[in-house]
Amino acid sequence: MTHPYDALDAETLRRRSLLKWRTYDEDVLPLWVADMDFPVATEVRDALKAFADGDTFGYPEWTGIPGLREAVADRLARRQGWTVDPDAIWITPGTVAGLYAAVKAFAAQGDGVVSPTPVYPPFRLATEHQGRTFQQVDLHDDGDGYRLDEAALDAAITPSSRLLMLCHPHNPTGRVFDRGELEALAARVLDHRLFVVSDELHADLNFGPTHTPFASLSPEVAKRTVTLIGPTKAFNLAGLKIGFAIAEDPDVMARFKAAAFGVSMPAPSVSQWGALAAVRDADAWFEDTLAYLKANRDHVAARVAAMPGVRHHAPEATYLAWLDFRATPLASDPAGLLKERVRLALNDGASFGPAGAGFARLNFATSRGIVDDALDRIERALREA
């Protein structure tokens, strides 16, 4: 049975004025930057049209458009079982802005910032660009997936450590850390009196495992945590540049806002109306899209399993496949060699930190035909290497 998304083709997508499809030459198939190729929900499109037809182009209220924070809190309660006061939610212009603000707020110049790696590049950039020390903790591959390494974590934390940056679900590996792992992490946070910024942007894009918000572990943990979420990944709204920071402790929120002020103001009105329509009205679109992504995930896993030397753990969340080429002839530079030899653009694993060397990240949030084209190119590169 076909799906409307199956009709998407590279020629059509290249006509869109988007970073993903306009960065490389036309003969390069780009499955790199993390947004979807799918059309947005009708509810979102209609909300943006209604905004354009209205007279609400002035400054929005500091607390957001009516009903937005309440809708976000309702979605968290429905989907994650996490009860959050709407007053604990602050509207931001995206997750990266929140990462920079958290580093500035909770770690001084020269302080240590701890993070499991490999990890989304802005984690390291937000730390080092602001003169803090990035203290990486490599995840452990136990054969079934990538897990937090408690011994490595203990070795990484020093007296200078002030902040833990957590990516959960994890980008690029797709792990959904289980409650036991998170509780072990939380114990160290409390013992060392660390603050936490938890990027949970991909939490909705979950293929089965229970997502436990880090701040929900205990009131003590919540008092030290800023959680970053948003609709941009789950509803394909990256260009709207909107996210939400949640801090249940008023003093923690005040520090975060002070650090963000002037450079990370609330998102524009148009983005807020789009976000409201997504989180409140577009569940049917989301569930259909998630089912399509899960089928693509399983298809990628089956095909990669037959590729000689390539290792891969099917992601528990996200629409990103983290491909291990270290046992193949492409090991020295998988992304570079794939682009050079078969005109396929993936994310370079090394950009996620030293632990990502020999890996490449593939975005499967596109049509099945385009996914198969990419996998065919990888197979050809392996045969011809």
C-alpha positions in Angstrom: 0.0 0.0 0.0 1.5 3.3 -1.0 1.6 6.5 1.1 1.5 10.1 -0.2 5.0 10.6 1.0 6.2 7.9 -1.4 5.7 10.4 -4.2 8.4 12.7 -3.0 11.3 12.8 -5.5 14.7 14.5 -5.5 14.0 16.7 -8.5 11.0 18.2 -6.8 12.8 18.7 -3.5 15.7 20.4 -5.1 13.4 23.2 -6.2 12.8 24.2 -2.6 15.0 27.0 -1.3 16.2 25.1 1.7 19.6 24.4 3.2 19.3 20.7 3.0 18.7 20.6 -0.8 20.7 23.7 -1.9 24.0 23.2 -0.2 25.4 20.6 -2.6 25.6 20.2 -6.4 22.5 18.9 -8.1 24.0 15.4 -8.6 24.5 15.0 -4.9 21.7 13.3 -2.9 21.6 15.1 0.5 20.4 13.1 3.5 22.2 15.1 6.1 20.7 18.1 8.0 17.9 17.0 10.4 14.6 18.1 9.0 12.0 16.1 7.1 11.1 16.3 3.5 7.4 15.8 4.2 4.7 18.5 3.8 3.6 20.0 7.1 0.2 19.3 8.7 -2.8 21.0 7.2 -3.6 22.4 10.6 -0.3 24.2 10.8 -0.6 25.5 7.2 -4.1 26.9 7.9 -2.9 28.5 11.1 -0.1 30.3 9.3 -2.5 31.5 6.6 -4.9 32.8 9.3 -2.0 34.7 10.9 -1.1 36.3 7.6 -4.7 37.4 7.1 -4.9 39.0 10.6 -3.5 42.2 12.1 -1.2 40.7 14.7 2.2 41.7 13.4 3.2 43.7 16.5 5.2 42.4 19.4 3.7 39.4 21.1 3.2 39.3 24.9 6.3 38.2 26.8 4.5 35.1 28.0 3.5 34.1 24.5 0.2 34.0 22.5 -2.9 32.9 24.4 -3.0 29.2 25.1 0.4 28.3 23.8 2.2 27.4 27.0 -1.0 25.6 28.2 -1.1 23.5 25.1 2.6 22.6 25.5 2.0 21.5 29.1 -1.1 19.5 28.1 0.9 17.6 25.4 3.7 16.8 27.9 1.1 15.4 30.3 -0.7 13.4 27.6 2.4 11.9 25.9 5.1 11.8 28.6 3.1 11.7 31.8 5.0 14.8 33.0 2.9 17.5 34.8 4.4 21.0 34.3 3.0 24.3 35.3 2.6 26.5 32.2 4.2 29.3 34.2 7.4 27.1 34.2 7.6 27.3 30.4 9.6 30.0 28.5 9.3 30.4 24.8 12.7 30.5 23.0 13.9 30.8 19.4 15.0 27.2 19.2 17.0 24.7 21.1 20.5 25.9 20.1 19.8 29.3 21.6 18.8 27.4 24.8 22.0 25.5 24.9 24.1 28.7 24.6 22.0 30.4 27.3 22.3 27.4 29.7 26.1 27.3 29.4 26.3 31.0 30.0 23.9 30.8 33.0 25.3 27.9 34.9 29.1 27.7 34.1 31.6 30.5 34.4 34.6 31.1 32.2 36.9 28.0 32.5 34.3 25.9 34.3 33.7 22.3 33.1 30.7 21.2 31.1 30.1 17.5 31.0 28.3 15.7 28.1 27.9 12.2 26.8 29.5 11.9 23.3 29.4 11.7 20.4 26.8 14.4 20.5 25.0 17.1 18.4 27.8 19.6 17.5 26.2 22.7 19.1 26.8 21.1 22.6 30.5 21.4 22.2 30.3 24.7 20.3 28.1 26.4 23.0 30.7 25.4 25.5 33.9 26.2 23.8 32.7 29.4 22.1 31.9 30.8 25.5 35.2 29.9 27.1 34.1 26.9 29.1 35.8 23.5 29.1 34.0 20.6 27.4 34.4 17.4 29.4 33.3 14.5 27.1 32.0 11.1 28.3 32.0 8.6 25.5 28.9 6.3 25.3 29.6 2.6 25.6 28.4 0.2 22.8 27.4 -2.9 24.6 26.4 -4.8 21.4 22.7 -3.9 21.8 23.0 -0.1 21.8 24.8 2.9 23.1 24.7 3.3 26.9 25.9 5.7 29.5 29.2 4.6 31.0 29.1 5.3 34.8 32.8 4.7 35.2 33.7 7.1 32.4 31.3 9.7 33.9 32.9 9.5 37.3 36.3 10.0 35.6 35.1 13.0 33.6 33.5 15.0 36.5 36.1 17.2 38.2 35.9 19.9 40.9 35.5 22.4 38.0 32.4 20.8 36.6 29.3 22.9 36.9 26.9 21.8 34.2 25.7 18.5 32.6 24.5 18.8 29.0 22.3 15.8 28.2 20.9 14.9 24.7 17.9 12.7 25.4 16.8 11.1 23.1 20.3 11.0 21.9 21.5 12.6 18.7 23.2 11.0 16.8 22.8 7.5 18.1 19.0 7.5 18.6 19.1 6.0 22.1 16.3 6.6 24.6 18.1 6.4 27.9 16.2 4.2 30.4 15.2 5.1 33.8 18.0 3.2 35.5 20.6 5.0 33.4 19.0 8.4 34.1 18.7 7.7 37.9 22.4 6.9 38.0 23.2 10.1 36.2 20.9 12.1 38.5 22.7 10.7 41.6 25.9 12.2 40.3 24.2 15.4 39.4 23.0 15.8 43.0 26.3 14.5 44.6 28.4 17.0 42.6 25.7 19.8 42.7 25.7 20.1 38.9 23.1 22.0 37.0 21.5 20.2 34.0 20.3 21.3 30.6 18.5 18.4 28.9 17.8 18.6 25.2 14.6 16.5 24.7 13.7 17.9 21.3 13.3 14.4 19.8 11.2 13.0 22.6 8.0 12.8 20.5 9.9 10.9 17.7 9.9 7.7 19.8 9.5 4.3 18.3 8.6 2.4 21.5 10.8 2.8 24.6 9.3 4.9 27.4 10.8 8.5 27.4 11.4 9.6 30.9 12.0 13.4 31.1 15.1 13.9 33.2 13.5 16.6 35.3 10.7 14.2 36.2 13.0 11.9 38.2 12.6 13.8 41.5 11.8 17.3 42.8 15.5 17.6 43.7 16.5 16.9 40.1 13.8 19.2 38.8 15.2 22.1 40.9 18.6 21.9 39.0 17.3 21.2 35.5 16.4 23.2 32.4 14.6 21.1 29.8 14.6 22.1 26.1 11.8 20.9 23.9 9.9 22.1 20.8 7.7 21.1 17.8 10.3 21.7 15.1 11.6 18.1 14.7 8.3 16.2 15.3 6.2 18.5 13.1 8.9 19.6 10.5 8.9 23.2 11.5 12.7 23.9 11.7 12.4 27.1 9.8 10.0 28.6 12.3 12.8 28.7 14.9 10.8 28.1 18.1 11.3 26.0 21.2 10.5 25.9 24.9 12.6 26.0 28.0 11.2 24.4 31.1 12.5 25.1 34.6 10.4 24.3 37.6 12.6 26.2 40.0 12.0 30.0 39.7 15.6 30.9 40.5 16.9 28.6 37.9 14.5 30.0 35.3 15.6 33.6 36.3 19.2 32.7 35.7 18.4 31.1 32.4 16.4 34.1 31.2 19.0 36.6 32.4 21.7 34.7 30.3 19.4 34.6 27.3 18.3 38.2 27.4 19.1 40.3 24.3 20.3 37.4 22.2 17.6 34.8 22.7 14.3 36.6 22.9 11.0 34.8 22.5 10.1 33.4 19.1 8.1 35.6 16.7 4.3 35.6 16.7 4.0 33.7 13.4 6.2 30.9 14.9 4.1 30.7 18.0 0.9 30.4 16.0 2.4 27.6 14.0 3.6 25.8 17.1 0.2 26.1 18.8 -1.5 24.5 15.8 1.0 21.7 15.8 1.0 20.7 19.5 -2.7 21.2 19.9 -4.4 20.2 16.7 -2.0 18.0 14.5 -1.9 14.7 16.3 -3.4 12.8 13.4 -0.7 14.1 11.0 2.0 13.3 13.6 0.9 9.7 14.2 0.7 9.0 10.5 4.2 10.5 9.9 5.7 8.6 12.9 4.4 5.3 11.4 6.0 6.2 8.1 9.3 7.0 9.8 9.2 3.8 11.8 8.7 1.8 8.6 11.7 3.7 7.0 13.8 3.0 10.2 13.1 -0.7 10.0 13.8 -0.8 6.2 17.2 1.0 6.7 18.1 -1.5 9.5 17.3 -4.5 7.3 19.3 -3.2 4.4 22.3 -2.1 6.4 22.4 -5.5 8.2 23.3 -7.0 4.8 26.1 -4.5 4.1 29.6 -6.1 4.7 31.4 -4.4 7.6 28.7 -1.8 8.4 27.3 -1.8 12.0 24.1 -0.1 13.0 21.7 0.0 15.9 18.2 0.9 14.8 17.4 4.2 16.6 14.8 4.0 19.4 13.9 7.6 18.6 14.8 10.3 16.0 14.8 9.8 12.2 18.6 9.5 12.1 20.6 6.4 11.4 24.1 6.3 13.0 26.2 4.1 10.6 29.5 2.6 11.8 31.9 2.2 8.8 35.0 1.5 10.9 35.3 -2.1 9.7 35.0 -1.1 6.0 37.3 0.4 3.4 35.5 3.7 3.9 36.6 4.0 7.6 39.0 6.9 7.2 36.4 9.3 6.1 33.0 7.8 5.4 31.1 11.0 4.7 33.8 12.4 2.5 34.3 9.3 0.5 30.6 8.7 0.0 30.2 12.2 -1.4 33.2 11.9 -3.6 32.6 8.4 -5.0 28.8 8.0 -5.1 27.5 11.6 -4.7 25.8 11.0 -1.4 25.9 13.7 1.4 25.7 12.4 4.9 26.8 14.1 8.2 30.4 13.4 9.0 30.6 11.4 12.2 33.7 13.2 13.4 31.7 16.5 13.6 30.0 14.9 16.6 33.3 14.6 18.4 36.2 12.2 18.4 34.0 9.2 19.3 32.2 9.7 16.0 35.3 9.2 13.8 34.5 6.4 11.3 30.8 7.0 11.4 28.2 8.9 9.3 24.7 10.0 10.0 21.9 9.4 7.6 18.5 11.2 7.7 15.7 8.8 6.7 12.9 11.3 7.0 12.1 11.3 3.3 10.4 9.1 0.7 11.2 5.4 0.6 12.5 5.7 -2.9 15.0 8.4 -1.9 16.1 6.2 1.1 16.7 3.3 -1.2 18.6 5.4 -3.6 20.9 6.4 -0.7 21.4 2.8 0.5 22.1 1.7 -3.1 24.8 4.3 -3.3 26.4 3.1 0.0 26.3 -0.5 -1.3 28.0 0.6 -4.5 30.7 2.5 -2.6 31.4 -0.6 -0.5 31.6 -2.8 -3.6 33.9 -0.5 -5.5 36.2 0.5 -2.5 
